Amino acid sequence: MKSFNITPLLCAAISAAIGFYFLSSAHIALTITVLLSALFTFSFFCVLSSKITQKKFILIEFDEKQDRRGANRICFLQIATLCSAVCCAGLVLGISAANAGKNEIKFGIPENKITAVEGILLEDPRIISNGNILVSLALKRSFSNPKTGEKISVSSSGEITLFFPQESGSKSSMQNSFTQKLREFGRGASIYADGNLRARGKDYSFNASSLHITKPASAIEKMRTNIRLNLIKRFDKKAWGGLALALLVGIRDNLDNNFTSVYRDAGLSYILALSGMHLAIIAAIITFLLKKPLGLKASSITGAVIISLYCLFAGPMPSLIRSAIMYLLGVMTILFALPKKSLSILSLSFLIQIIMNPSSGNSLSFILSYLALLGILITSRQVSSLLGGLIPDFILQPLSLSCGAFLATAGVCSYFFGTISPMGIITGLLIVPLTTVFMIGAIIYLVLDLFSISAFLSYPLSWLYKLMEIISSIAGNVPGVKTKSVIVLVSSIILLIMIAVYDYRYRKSLVKIKSFPI
């Protein structure tokens, strides 16, 4: 059994995370200082390492023990040189990405005078609680309509939230027309909306009272929107249809609010968000269908193309993009016969994602996604060895994965949600396999529905849906742990250290065991 190694990529990713989340307000002078320190450190260790190497070769007496010590010292200096350089580079990268990802909004006119905005829809409209509509808008222009004088129009920039509150009475039909318009045009369309601006600190939202489509989306975006509307239509008026849409393509508009709250109380909200689990199921289906007819490399390339198209269709969800990047990096290791180290792939994926889309690093799903997988990679083997022999293997493997993810994310969950649900570890052992079967069944349903022979699958899918709801409801009745996030964070770190110490002592004891003479 091998434990995880501290690699240069891991050092760079950890330093980038520190720079991104804790030093984002650092002045540019600090960044330059760190970069210069990195160059100085790199040069210093290089010179020192070269001097020791020269000294080693001019030794006249070849003492084996001394030679081994010298080799170890050189190796340590080389590793220290590389790690110190990449740590400084990662720190600079993290600070730069954090500043690049900041949403600086410039209206061009006083905020209290804005009566209309125009911009491009950055995502598909979402229907949230009580039927409210929510979209993200990239500002192009802001408008002011004073009581006297002409209408003022100025260029604007930044991203704001466009909000269509629920109306009652005669205006409810107006809201329905908003929903229909936004769904039909979808992401990429340019819109003009009248209303009023609301500010809460540096966060802005715009309450719209009317909506006009000024420019339709591109042909590709239109095709994507039509496919989404077709999927919604296929699963419409089915009790389990909302869950199928959420799991397959991330559309949660039709998901029952009660079902969502039940999953949240049971600590299973991560299942409803597109992530590595969902992508792994899709990738497994692709591999199963294509590996034999195409071979390993061809099926990997085909799978990479399909996964890329799937992410383009589902939208820029941070946890989904993380999984896709890791999948593509895994394909590269196959194509170029590179060593496949999961921790290095995770670290490289983090660096790539904050470079490509710095703003996604501030998303909670982004943070939880990386922490959960980091916890799994670091502790799952140790938990398996700790509980090995006490629990059956078919339960031990998923339990060790759940424990690793829970320990790594407990502090963050406690900080944002005020409570943690350890019961989700146990419940996930039942819900995750059922969710996998449900997703496969929903995909088969879609394929058979093209030939109008899918009706018989509706009953088992409905039964699975009710079973998952019942299990989650029972788990949700178990109260979560409410305490200060600092206590949860410290406790989880102590547990992780204890697991690491146990693993170290266990491996050390294996080395000391001598074989009996035959």
N, C-alpha and C positions, 0 to 999 in steps of 0.2 A: 504494500500500500504506500502510495506516494502522497506527500502533502504538497500544498501549493507553494510555488516559488515566487520570490520577489523579482520580477522581470523589469527591464527598462521601460517597457510600455506601461506596466502597472504603475511605476513611479511617476511617469509623465501624466497618466490619467488622474492619479491622486493629487498631484500638484496642480493640475488644471482645475480639478474640482474645488480645491482650496481657493485658488485665485478667482474662480467664477462665483462661488457662493459667499465667500467671506472677505475677499479683498477687491470686490468690484468697484468700490468707490476710491480705490487707491489712485493717487495722482500719477500722471504720466512719467514724472521724474522717478517715482519708485520703480516703475516698470523698466526704465532705462538702467537704473541702478542694479536691479536684479539681473538684467541681461549682461551688463558689464561684469558683475560678480560671477556669472556663469562662465564667461570667457576666461576670466582670471583663474577660477578654480580648475577649469579644464586644462589650461596651460600649465598650471602648477603641478597637477597630478601627472600630466604627460611627461614633464621634465623629471619629476621624482621617479616615476616608473622606469624611464629610460636609463637613469643613473644606476638604479639597483640592478637592472638587466646587464649593464656593462660590468658592474662589479662582480656579478655572478660569473661571467665568462672569463674574467681574469684571475679567478681563484686557482691556486696551484694544487691545493689539497682537495680532493673530491670526497668530502664528508657527506654520506648519503642523507643523514638526518638534517644537516645544515642546508643541503641542496633542496630538500623537500620544504624546509621552512622558507627558504628564499623564493621558491616557486609559488608557495601559498601567498607570500607577501606580495609578489608581483601580481598574482591573480586578484587579490583583494584590492590592490591599488587600481588595477584596470577596471574592475567593477565599480569601485567608488568614483573613478573618473567619469565613467559613462553615466552612472545613476545621478551624480550631482549635476551633470550637464543637462540631462533630460528633465530633471526636477525643476531646474531654473527655467528651461524652455517651456515646460508645461505650465508653470506659474504665470509666465508672460502670456501664453496662449489663453489661459483661463481668464485673466484680467481683460485682455483685448476682446475676447468673445462676449464677456459680460457687458462691456460698454457698447459693443456693436449691436447687442440684442435689446438694448433699452429702447422702449417705445416713446420717442420724443414727439409730442403732438404740437403742431403749430397751426393755429386757426387763421391767423392773419388779421382778425378783428376781435374786439372784446367779446368774451364768452357770453356775457349776459345779453348781447344783441343778436346772437345767432338764432335764426328762425328756420333754417333749412340747411341740409348738407347733401353733397353728392360724392359718390365713391364707388369702388368695386367690391363686390361680395367676395370675401376671402374663404368662405366655407359655406356648406349647405345650411339652410335655415334649420334651427332646432326648435322643437316645441317642448317647452319646459312645463313646470307645474302650472295647473289651472289653464292650460291651453295657451300660455303666452309664447310669443315668437321671439327668438333671439338669433342675431347674426353678427358676424364680425365684418367691419367695413374699413377698407383702406381709403382714407380721405383724399379727394381730389380738389374739391371746392367747398367753401362755406358761404352762406348767404345771410344777409340782414335786410329786413324789410321795415324801415322806420315809418312812423306814421306820416311823416312829411318827407317828400323827396323821392328819388329813384331807388330801386332795389340795388343793394351793394353785393357784388360778387368778388371773392378773392381766392387765390390759390391756397390750398391747405395740404398738410401732410401728417402722417401718423395713422394709428389704428384706434378706432373706437367701437364700442358695442352699440348696435342698433337694436332697439327694444320696442316691440309692439305689445303694449299691455292689453289684457283681456277687457273687452267692452261688453256692455249689457244692452238689452233692448234692441233698438233698431240698428245700432252700430255693430252688432255681432256679425251681420252679413258682410259688413265692410272688412272686419278682421279675417273672415273666411276668404274674401277676395285677396287680401294680403298674402295669406298662406298659399293660396293656389298660384298666385303670380310668382312668388318666390320659389316655390317648388318647381314650377314649370321652367323658369329661367335658370335657377340654381347658381352654383359657384361660377365666378368669372363675369357675371352680368354687372353692368353699371346701372345704378339706381339714383333717383332723386327723392328725398323724403322731407316733408314739412313736419315741424314739431318744435320741441324745446330741448335744450341741452341741460344735462345735469352733471354736476361735478362732485366727486367725493375724494378729496385730496388730489392726487394726480391721476385718478381713474375717472374717465368720462363715459357717460352713456347718453344716448339720444332717444327720447321718447317720440316715436313717429305717429303722426295723425293721418298722413296720406302717403301714398307710394306711387312712383312712376318709374318704369323701366326706360332708361335713356339709351342704352346700347345692349344688345343681346351678347351672350357669352360666345366664345369661339366654337367652331364646329366640333372639336374634340370634347369640349366641356358640355356641349349640347347633347352629344351622343351619350356621354357618361350620365348626364341627368336623366335622359330617357330610359336608360337601363335601370337606374335607381327607381324611377317611377313605375316601371314594369314589374320590378321585384316587389315593391310595396303593394301593387295591385294583386299579384299572385298570392301573397300571404294575408291579404286583407280579409276581415271577417272570420279569422280563425283565432281561437283563444291562445294558441301557441305561436301564432304568426309573428307577434311582436318580439318574442324571445329569439326566434329564428333570424329575424332581420338584425337584431342587436349582435348576435353571435357571428353571423356570416359577413356582414358589411358595416356594422357599427351604427345602423340607423335605430335610434332608441325612441323615436317619436311615438311608435305604436305600442311600446312596452307598457304594461299595466303598472301604474304607480304603486299599487299595493305589493306587487311582486318585487319591485325595485327596493322598497322599504324593508321587505322581509329579508332580502339578500344582504342589505346594508347592516341590519341588526345582527345577522348571523356571521358577519365578517367575511362575506363572499362577494363584495362589490367588484373585486378584480376580475371575476369571471365574466361580468357583463361588459367589460371594456376590452376592445380588441388588443391582444398582446401576443407574447411569444407562444402561449398555449394554443391559441387559435391558429397562428401561423404554422406551428409545429404539426397540427392535425392536417392542415391543407398540404403542407410539404410532404407529410407521410403518405397521403393519398396520391400525390403526384409521383413520388418515388415508387410506390407500389405498382402504379399503372405503367410507368415508363422505363423502369430499370431493366427489365428483361428484354423488351423489344429494342431499346436504344443503347443499352450499356450504361456504365456508371457516369462517364464524362458527358456524353450526349444528354442523358437524362438530367444531369446536374445543370447544364447550360439551359435546357428547356425549362427546368423548374425555376431557374433564376429569372428568366424572361416572364414566366407566368406570375411569379411573386411580385416582380416590379410592376406589372400591369394591375395586379390586385391592389397594391398600395396606392397606385395612381387613382384607382376607382374608389377605394375606401376613404381616401383623404389623408392629410398629413397628421395622423395621430402619433404622438411621440413614442408611446410604447410599441406601436406597430412598426414604426420606422426603425426603431432600435432592433427589433427582431429581424426585419428585412436586411438591414446592414450586416448583421451577424451571419445571416444565411448566405449572403453574397460573399462575405469574407471566407466562410466555410467552403463555398464552391471554388474559390481561388486556391485554397489549400489543396483541393483535390486535383485541379487542373495543372498546378505547378509543382505538385508533390512536396508541399511544404509541411512542416510539423504542425499539427492541429492542437494548439494549446488554448483551451477555452478562456482562461483568464486573460491571455494576451489579446484574443479576439474581442472580448468584452471591453477591454481598455481601449483598443483601437477604434471600436465602434463608438465609444463615448467621445473620443477626440474628433472623429469624423462628423458626428452629429452636431456638436456644438460649433464646429466650423461652418457646416452647411446651413444650419438654422439655429443661431444662438438663442433666439427668443424661446425655442422649445425647451431649453434647459431650465426655465422658470416654471414649467408645468409640473404639477404634482404627480401626474401619471409617469412623466419622464423620471423623476426622482425615485419613485417607488419601484419602477421597472428595473432600473439599474441596481438599486440597493437589494432588491429581492434576489436577482440573479447572482449578485456578488455574494450574498449570504449563502445561497445554495452551493456555489462553487467552492467556498471556503470551508463550510461546516458539514455538508451532507455526508461526506465520507467518514468524518469523525463521529457524527451522530450514529451512523450505521454500525461502526465498530463498537461504539459504546453500548448500543442496544442489541447488537447481534447475539442470536441465541435466545433472547428473551421474547422476541416478537417474530412471527412468521415473515419470511422474506417478501411475500407479495404485499404485505402491509408496511414492512420496514422501509422499503425504498421510497414510496410516496410520502411516508411520515417524515423521513429524514429531510426530504426536499421542503416540505411544509414548515418544519422546524427552522431550517436555515433561513427561509424567506421571512418567517415571522420575527425571528430574532433581529434580523438586519433592518426591518422596517418598523419595528414596534415604537421606537422613539419618534419617528416622523409621524406615524399614524396618531400617536397620543397628542402630539403638538397641534396637528391640524383638526382632528376630530374630537379631542378631549377624552377619548376612551379607546380601549383596545379590546378585541374579542378573541381570546385564546381558543374559544370553542370552534372558531373557524378552521383551526388546524385539523381537528377531528372530522368536522363536517365536510371539509374539502376532500377527504379520502373517499367519501361517497358521491359528492356532487360532481367532482372533476370527471370520473369515469362516465357518469350518466350524461354529463354535458358533451363529452366526446361522442357517445352513441347518438345523442340528439343532433349534433352538428352533422354527422355522417348521414343520418336519416333525412335531415332537411335538404342536404345536397342531392341525395338520391330522389327526394320528392321533386325538386326543381327539374331534374333531368327527365323524370317520368311525366311531369306536368306538360312538357313540350308535346307529348303524344296523348295527352288527356287520359292517362291511366294511373294517376297518382292518388286517387281518392282513398284507396285501401290503406295508404300509409298515414293518413290523417289521424286514425284512431290510436295506433301505438305512439305517435308523437304527442298526441293530447294526453295520453296516459303518462308518458315520461314527464311532461310538463307539470302535471298535477303531483306526481311523485316528488319531483325536485322542490316544488313549492311546499309540500307537507314537511319534508326533511328540514328545509330551511326555516320554516315556521317554528318547529320544535327547537332547533338550535338557537333561533332568535330570542326565545323566551329565557335563555340562560343569560343573566346580566353580565355585561362587560366589566372590565377593570377601569375605574376612573381614578386617576391620580396625576400628579404633576409629570409633565413630559420629561423633565430632567431626571426624575427618579427612574422612569421607565428606560431612558437612554443609558443611564449608568448601570442599571441592572442587566440590560441586554449586553452591554460591553463586558461586564464581569463574567457573564455566562459564556460569551464567546472566548474570553481569555482562558476560562477553566477548561473549555472543550479543547482549545489549542494546546494547553499544558498536558492534558490527558493524552492527546494524540502524540505529542513529543515523547512523553515517557513510555508510551506503548511501543513506539517505533524503536526507541533506544533499547528497550528490553528485548526486542526481537533480534537486534544486532548482537547482543551479548550471548544469545543462546548458541551453544556449540553442538555440532552434530556428533552423534555417538559413532565410535569406530565400528566398522562392519567386520 
